[in-house]
Amino acid sequence: MADRLVSQIENIIRKASGIEHGPIVLHEPFFNGNERQYVVDCIDTNWVSTVGKFVNLFEQLLSRVTGVKHSIATVNGTAALHICLILAGVQRDEEVLSQALTFVAAPNAISYCGAIPHFVDVSPVSLGVCPDRLREYLKKIGEAKADGLFNRQTGRRIRALLVMHTFGHPSHLDELKEVCDEFGIALIEDAAEAIGSEYGKRHVGHHGLLSALSFNGNKILTTGGGGAILTNDDQLAERARHLTTTGKVSHQWEYYHDCVAYNYRMPNVNAALGCAQLEQLSEILTKKRLLASRYSREFSKVEDITFFNEMAGVKSNYWLNAIMLKQVSREQRNHLLDALNDDGIMVRPAWNLANTLPMYKNCPSDDLSVSRRIEESLINVPSSPSF
Ligand SMILES: Cc1ncc(COP(=O)(O)O)c(C=O)c1O
């Protein structure tokens, strides 16, 4: 049975990707525009570092694409998350709620602030934090005081919720914002995987006080390494720009820095790649959504598998397509991962849940049964825009 399933999956991936023989990677960059020309421009003009016309242009284009007023380009998505958390007021010994089904960058960024990740479960419909479960949980463990929400079990202040748009699928943003407002905590969106994804009629990144994007080489748009902070708040945007550029006070020749800050600004050469990539976003999104619909159609014919489709009311970028085994079994999942990778088809599981990693295993946590079930049954299949 397992071997029949391996060949069924392999056939679907080969058919959907149009690659009949040889290896198929998980996700390749799509460089089909002005990338070379813009990068050569940086070299020819010597503007390769953290100042240059492409950084400003990249930020303008990002704001145009997302509709979020301010975009601040950073060296990577993790740095963007770090600054988002600082600007949301996260302080040492506070707690930040985060899904456990996430990339390690999220709990790491929380830890950089000296804060403690506090894990909550996800919705099986969005793969992001479940708003109903979150409300129930906060009613149980939260204590509202004059100076904020406190965890009555640990005595620590709960400052924020960091929600993620998993594999590009938008989370339940309206409902999560409602819960955050009800309990007086900040909402931050980890939109690292979600450039081009929409919630309702808007790009993701509007509900959060601040949001983070990533342009790592495996994302649907890449700058090599890179990220961005999005915010509609003028003052936060100014602070973000200042904190990511070593806290340097702008001056023609003086080097004066007014706070402990970070060297997190995206270099011009990376932004050059980013500008060329953003010019192709709508073409890439069309290709990604067509690939997802081919996968969805073919996997619907396989009895033992569910293809993960976007929920109603959103438009996903389908960064990484995901299938789930109907009968949850880690053994079967691992067998499929081994067999397909042995055949040259790069497939991967979701991340090991963050609460199981050695550095986060003692963090506070709600029941995570949905996250566990997803982790044990989910497989990401090759999703390059070039297919
Ligand atoms: C959900 C999520 N958050 C944060 C990051 C961190 O981004 P970066 O690798 O650019 O630091 C990534 C990916 O890399 C991610 O997938």
The ligand as a Gaussian input file, in Angstrom:
#p B3LYP/6-31G(d) Opt

LIG

0 1
 C        7.696000      31.623000       8.841000
 C        9.071000      32.175000       8.738000
 N        9.445000      33.132000       9.597000
 C       10.647000      33.686000       9.533000
 C       11.559000      33.284000       8.592000
 C       12.915000      33.880000       8.639000
 O       13.292000      34.485000       7.468000
 P       14.843000      34.566000       7.056000
 O       15.268000      33.194000       6.653000
 O       14.827000      35.520000       5.921000
 O       15.589000      35.075000       8.233000
 C       11.205000      32.287000       7.663000
 C       12.055000      31.783000       6.609000
 O       13.072000      31.702000       6.277000
 C        9.927000      31.716000       7.739000
 O        9.552000      30.756000       6.894000

